[in-house]
């Protein structure tokens, strides 16, 4: 039997780019945040396996956190929870 050693520790850089403009509406923005929390919770985050970043945009793009800012799921989820809806601009 062959066990894939490479797959036992997946590596990925995941960057979420989310629209926070007025056309999205705050109820849908909340759904996007929930989706991100669910996806992030399915990964084993660390600086050597899966890293997560997030960019939010409306009129301008803002890097909310980069790939090296957080190294565990709880911190990423807290950062996502703290995101503010831009609506018509930053």
FENMODA-V779503 format. One line per field, one symbol per residue. phi: phi as a letter, one per 20 degrees, with the letter a starting at -180 (. if undefined). psi: psi as a letter, one per 20 degrees, with the letter a starting at -180 (. if undefined). burial: + if it has 16 or more other C-alpha atoms within 10 Angstrom, else -. Layout:
phi=???
psi=???
burial=???
//
This chain:
phi=.ddfffffcfcbdddeddecefffmfffffffffgfgffffedeeafdcddccbddcbfcecffbefdfccbfgffffffgefdffmdre
psi=pppohgiimqpqopppoqpkrhihqhhhghhgggggggghiiqopriiepqprpppqdhrqpogqahjgqjqgghggghghipqphdjr.
burial=----------+------++++--+-+--++-++--++--+--+-+++--+++++-+++------+-+--++++--++--+----+++---
//
